[in-house]
Structure formats: C-alpha cells, structure tokens
C-alpha cells in the first residue's frame, strides 16, 4: 500500500516501521558528486587575480628564463602553494603564518609563503623546479595558467569526494534542500552547528546543542522555523546504529522545547538486524524517512 507523507506519519510506529523497511533503496551517484564546482570557484577566488594571468608569460619559457622572472617578481612566488594544491592544513602550525616545511635529500628546509624571504629566493626556486611546476610552465601548458588552476582545484575536489563516499547521503540531502529552498524562497545550508545557526539564521539554540553538528538545515523565514537533519546509511548492523537511536531520544527532548524540528533520513540493510532501535527512533522522533520517501516528495510535501 502506498501512503502520502501525512498518512505515513499518522501510522502507528509498527506500521511505519514495516512500510519503511519495505521501501528501502540505495543511493546512486548524483551528477554533482563528482565535482562541486561551487567549491572550485570559491577556492580559485582566493588567488584569481591579475598576478595569475601574469604567469602566462612563462608558458614555453626555459628554466633560466623562469628563474630570472621570479627573481625580478618575487612576490609572485606566493602563488606556488595554490598552483600545487597545497591547503592551509599542510603548513606548519599556526597555519596563518603559512610556513611550509619541505623535505629534501639533504635535510629539511622551510619556506615562508606569508611573505617572501628575499634572501632565500634560491630555496623557493629549488622548490618550484623539484615540485615539477616549472615543467608545467615550460612544457605542460599551451594557453593559460588560469585554466591550469581551475584543473588543480577541480582535481582536488574530485579526489576529496572519491575519498568521502560516506558523504553521499549528505550531498544528496544538500541537493534536496537546495531544490526546496529555491522553490519556497527559504534558506538552506549543508553541515550546520549551533554557531552556524546563529550566524545564518539569527537563532539561538541552548547550550545543549553546543557540540552537535547536523548534516543539513533549512529555514522558513516567515514562521522563523528551522528544520535540522541527520542523514546516514547503515549497510550493516552494529553499535553505531544503536548509539544513533539513543542519541535521537535526547534530540527529541531538546527539540520539544523549541519551535524547530529534527528530521532523520536513513536507509540501508543494516536495519534488518537492528529493527528495535529504528522502532525507538520512530517513536521518539516521528519524522523518519528513507531515500525512496524523499524521492517520492515526502520531505517537500511535509514542508509545504
């Protein structure tokens, strides 16, 4: 039997559980899984300046010409970490000082990428050549350093996503919430903390939410109502699913004192061996949906 979202929510916990179990499915890769071009653009904006285009002059030049160029324009060496995809967490702490520790066959040396050390130019040039970036400039590019930078950022994002397949549910949730928010004129975000809620929605949650991170949020500005989400997929049973159900009881108690709501999206064969804890989650939370329900418009209809 098929239900709409309100019929489903009005079922007894046992009926709701049975329907949930019968309609489970699995996620396939979203088109946006492979690259998040918003992230690519955001990261590129950190260094996309006229200086980046100035480097086009080096395309096809010799190593000697490259050295002469950077000796006379040493400030452009500050672009090297970006062009090599070096993120802030790869610098020595504190990261704001942007000191890069480099291992060499003769030992370790340090490069300051916060401010170029003019007396240490040879070390920067050694790093440029040893990293292979001089080959890129000399022989690997045909037209544009900017286009190469786009490729670096896209590659960094793609590599990160392929190593975070467990985040597919979060990406799926983000896509669903964006679609709903655009149609309703609401506001939504991905991972959300108590501090984010204050910053993005100007709402205060009590201190019991201080260490909690939600997988997504969507805000109705007319009713000043916030919906917070957890999404996961249990491919096998175990302590993780049990801990989640216990945690959701506590969340229910916290949210019952606010105007806001918590919604749990989960799926997976792991619930076969852990039905009792899913049953508890349904009793306490109420709004527990699987992927098939989301695809069927349950969340969108519920938020109308």
C-alpha positions as CSV (number, residue, x, y, z in Angstrom):
1,X,0.0,0.0,0.0
2,X,1.2,3.5,-0.8
3,X,0.8,6.5,1.5
4,X,1.4,10.2,1.3
5,X,3.7,11.8,3.8
6,X,0.9,12.7,6.3
7,X,-0.7,9.2,6.0
8,X,2.7,7.7,6.7
9,X,3.3,10.0,9.7
10,X,-0.1,9.1,11.2
11,X,0.6,5.3,11.1
12,X,1.4,3.5,14.3
13,X,5.1,3.0,15.0
14,X,4.8,-0.6,14.0
15,X,3.1,0.2,10.7
16,X,5.5,2.9,10.0
17,X,8.4,0.6,10.6
18,X,7.1,-2.1,8.3
19,X,6.4,0.4,5.5
20,X,9.9,1.9,6.0
21,X,11.6,-1.5,5.7
22,X,9.6,-2.4,2.6
23,X,10.5,0.8,0.7
24,X,14.2,0.9,1.4
25,X,16.6,1.6,-1.5
26,X,20.2,2.7,-2.1
27,X,21.7,5.9,-3.4
28,X,23.4,6.1,-6.7
29,X,26.0,8.8,-7.5
30,X,24.5,12.2,-8.1
31,X,25.8,14.1,-11.1
32,X,27.1,16.7,-8.6
33,X,29.0,14.0,-6.6
34,X,32.0,14.1,-9.0
35,X,32.8,17.8,-8.7
36,X,31.4,20.6,-6.6
37,X,32.2,23.5,-8.9
38,X,31.0,26.0,-6.3
39,X,33.9,24.8,-4.1
40,X,36.2,25.0,-7.1
41,X,35.1,28.6,-7.8
42,X,35.4,29.5,-4.1
43,X,38.9,28.1,-3.7
44,X,40.0,29.7,-7.0
45,X,38.8,33.1,-5.9
46,X,41.5,33.0,-3.1
47,X,44.2,33.7,-5.7
48,X,42.4,34.5,-9.0
49,X,44.0,37.9,-9.6
50,X,45.9,39.7,-12.4
51,X,49.0,38.1,-10.9
52,X,47.8,34.7,-12.0
53,X,47.5,35.9,-15.6
54,X,50.9,37.5,-15.4
55,X,52.3,33.9,-15.2
56,X,51.1,33.2,-18.7
57,X,54.3,34.9,-19.8
58,X,56.2,31.9,-18.6
59,X,54.4,29.4,-20.8
60,X,57.1,27.8,-23.0
61,X,60.0,29.6,-21.4
62,X,63.2,27.9,-20.3
63,X,64.2,27.2,-16.7
64,X,66.7,30.0,-16.8
65,X,64.0,32.5,-18.0
66,X,61.6,31.2,-15.3
67,X,64.3,31.8,-12.7
68,X,65.0,35.3,-13.9
69,X,61.3,36.1,-14.0
70,X,60.7,35.2,-10.4
71,X,63.9,36.8,-9.2
72,X,62.6,40.1,-10.5
73,X,59.0,39.5,-9.4
74,X,59.5,37.5,-6.2
75,X,56.0,38.3,-4.8
76,X,54.5,36.1,-7.5
77,X,56.1,33.1,-5.7
78,X,53.3,33.4,-3.2
79,X,51.1,31.7,-5.8
80,X,53.1,28.4,-5.7
81,X,51.2,26.7,-2.9
82,X,47.9,27.4,-4.7
83,X,49.2,26.1,-8.0
84,X,50.3,22.9,-6.3
85,X,47.1,22.4,-4.5
86,X,48.6,22.9,-1.0
87,X,45.9,23.5,1.5
88,X,46.3,25.5,4.7
89,X,46.5,22.5,6.9
90,X,49.7,21.4,5.2
91,X,51.6,24.4,6.6
92,X,53.3,24.4,9.9
93,X,51.1,25.4,12.8
94,X,49.9,28.1,13.3
95,X,48.7,27.9,9.7
96,X,48.2,31.6,9.4
97,X,52.0,32.1,9.2
98,X,52.0,29.9,6.1
99,X,55.4,28.3,6.7
100,X,55.9,25.2,4.6
101,X,58.2,22.5,5.7
102,X,59.9,20.8,2.8
103,X,61.9,17.5,2.9
104,X,65.0,17.4,0.7
105,X,67.6,14.7,0.3
106,X,70.0,17.0,2.2
107,X,67.5,17.6,5.0
108,X,64.6,19.9,5.7
109,X,64.1,23.5,4.7
110,X,61.3,26.0,5.4
111,X,59.6,28.4,3.0
112,X,57.6,31.5,4.1
113,X,54.5,31.9,1.9
114,X,53.1,34.7,4.0
115,X,55.9,37.0,2.9
116,X,58.7,36.0,0.5
117,X,62.1,35.9,2.2
118,X,64.2,37.7,-0.4
119,X,67.4,36.3,0.9
120,X,66.1,32.8,0.4
121,X,65.0,33.0,-3.3
122,X,67.1,30.1,-4.4
123,X,65.2,27.8,-2.0
124,X,61.9,28.9,-3.5
125,X,63.2,28.3,-7.0
126,X,64.5,24.9,-6.0
127,X,61.0,24.1,-4.7
128,X,59.5,25.3,-7.9
129,X,61.7,23.0,-10.0
130,X,61.7,20.0,-7.7
131,X,57.9,20.1,-7.4
132,X,57.6,19.8,-11.2
133,X,55.7,23.1,-11.6
134,X,58.5,24.5,-13.8
135,X,57.9,21.7,-16.2
136,X,54.2,22.6,-16.3
137,X,55.1,26.2,-17.2
138,X,57.9,25.2,-19.6
139,X,56.2,22.3,-21.5
140,X,52.9,21.3,-20.0
141,X,50.7,24.3,-20.8
142,X,49.7,25.7,-24.1
143,X,47.4,28.7,-23.3
144,X,46.6,29.7,-19.7
145,X,47.8,29.3,-16.1
146,X,44.3,30.2,-15.0
147,X,42.9,27.2,-16.8
148,X,45.6,25.0,-15.2
149,X,44.5,26.4,-11.8
150,X,40.9,25.5,-12.5
151,X,42.1,22.0,-13.2
152,X,44.1,21.8,-10.0
153,X,41.0,22.9,-7.9
154,X,38.7,20.5,-9.8
155,X,41.2,17.7,-9.2
156,X,41.5,18.5,-5.5
157,X,37.7,18.5,-5.1
158,X,37.2,15.3,-7.1
159,X,39.9,13.4,-5.2
160,X,38.4,14.5,-1.9
161,X,34.9,13.4,-2.9
162,X,36.0,10.0,-4.1
163,X,37.7,9.5,-0.7
164,X,34.5,10.5,1.1
165,X,31.9,8.1,-0.4
166,X,30.3,8.0,3.1
167,X,29.2,11.6,2.5
168,X,26.9,10.7,-0.4
169,X,23.9,11.0,1.9
170,X,24.9,14.5,2.9
171,X,25.4,15.5,-0.7
172,X,22.0,14.1,-1.6
173,X,20.4,15.9,1.3
174,X,22.1,19.2,0.3
175,X,20.7,18.8,-3.2
176,X,17.2,18.1,-2.0
177,X,17.2,21.1,0.5
178,X,18.6,23.4,-2.2
179,X,15.7,22.5,-4.5
180,X,13.1,23.0,-1.8
181,X,14.7,26.3,-0.7
182,X,14.8,27.7,-4.2
183,X,11.1,26.9,-4.8
184,X,10.0,28.3,-1.4
185,X,12.3,31.3,-1.1
186,X,13.7,29.7,2.1
187,X,17.4,29.5,3.2
188,X,19.3,26.2,3.5
189,X,22.9,25.0,4.3
190,X,24.8,21.8,4.5
191,X,26.6,20.9,7.7
192,X,25.3,23.1,10.5
193,X,26.4,23.8,14.0
194,X,24.9,25.9,16.8
195,X,27.3,28.8,15.8
196,X,26.2,28.5,12.2
197,X,22.6,28.7,13.2
198,X,23.3,32.0,15.0
199,X,25.3,33.3,12.0
200,X,23.0,32.2,9.2
201,X,19.5,32.3,10.7
202,X,20.0,34.6,13.8
203,X,18.5,31.9,16.0
204,X,19.8,30.9,19.4
205,X,19.8,27.2,20.5
206,X,20.6,26.4,24.1
207,X,24.0,25.2,25.2
208,X,23.0,21.5,25.0
209,X,23.4,21.8,21.2
210,X,26.9,23.2,21.6
211,X,28.8,20.1,20.4
212,X,26.2,18.9,17.9
213,X,26.8,19.0,14.1
214,X,23.8,18.5,11.9
215,X,24.1,17.3,8.3
216,X,21.8,20.0,6.9
217,X,19.4,22.7,7.8
218,X,16.5,24.6,6.1
219,X,14.8,27.7,7.5
220,X,11.3,29.1,6.9
221,X,11.8,32.9,7.5
222,X,8.1,33.6,7.7
223,X,7.5,31.3,10.6
224,X,11.0,31.6,11.9
225,X,11.1,27.8,11.9
226,X,14.2,25.8,11.5
227,X,14.4,22.2,10.3
228,X,17.6,20.3,11.2
229,X,18.6,17.0,9.6
230,X,20.7,13.9,10.1
231,X,21.3,11.6,7.2
232,X,23.1,8.2,7.1
233,X,23.1,4.8,5.6
234,X,23.5,1.6,7.7
235,X,24.9,-1.0,5.4
236,X,25.4,-3.3,8.3
237,X,24.1,-3.5,11.9
238,X,26.2,-2.7,14.9
239,X,26.8,-0.3,17.7
240,X,26.7,2.8,15.5
241,X,23.1,2.4,14.7
242,X,22.2,1.7,18.4
243,X,24.1,4.8,19.5
244,X,22.2,6.9,17.0
245,X,18.8,5.8,18.2
246,X,19.8,6.6,21.8
247,X,21.0,10.0,20.7
248,X,17.8,10.7,18.9
249,X,15.8,10.2,22.0
250,X,17.8,13.0,23.6
251,X,17.4,15.2,20.5
252,X,13.6,14.8,20.7
253,X,13.7,16.1,24.3
254,X,15.8,19.1,23.3
255,X,13.7,20.0,20.2
256,X,10.4,19.6,22.1
257,X,11.4,22.9,23.9
258,X,11.8,24.8,20.7
259,X,9.8,25.9,17.6
260,X,12.2,23.8,15.5
261,X,12.1,20.3,14.2
262,X,14.5,17.4,13.7
263,X,14.2,15.1,10.7
264,X,16.1,11.8,10.3
265,X,16.8,10.4,6.9
266,X,18.3,6.9,6.9
267,X,18.4,3.7,4.8
268,X,20.3,0.6,4.4
269,X,20.3,-3.2,5.0
270,X,21.9,-2.7,8.4
271,X,18.4,-2.0,9.9
272,X,17.5,-5.7,9.2
273,X,19.4,-6.6,12.3
274,X,18.5,-3.5,14.3
275,X,14.8,-3.0,13.9
276,X,14.2,-2.4,17.5
277,X,16.4,0.7,17.6
278,X,14.8,2.0,14.4
279,X,11.4,1.5,16.0
280,X,12.6,3.5,19.0
281,X,13.8,6.3,16.7
282,X,10.4,6.4,15.0
283,X,8.6,6.5,18.4
284,X,10.7,9.4,19.7
285,X,11.4,11.4,16.5
286,X,8.4,10.6,14.4
287,X,9.7,12.0,11.2
288,X,12.0,9.3,9.9
289,X,12.2,8.9,6.1
290,X,14.2,6.7,3.8
291,X,15.6,7.6,0.4
292,X,12.6,6.3,-1.5
293,X,10.3,8.5,0.5
294,X,12.4,11.6,-0.2
295,X,12.4,10.7,-3.9
296,X,8.6,10.4,-3.7
297,X,8.3,14.0,-2.4
298,X,7.7,13.3,1.3
299,X,10.0,16.0,2.6
300,X,8.9,18.6,0.1
301,X,5.2,17.8,0.8
302,X,5.8,17.8,4.6
303,X,7.4,21.3,4.4
304,X,4.6,22.8,2.5
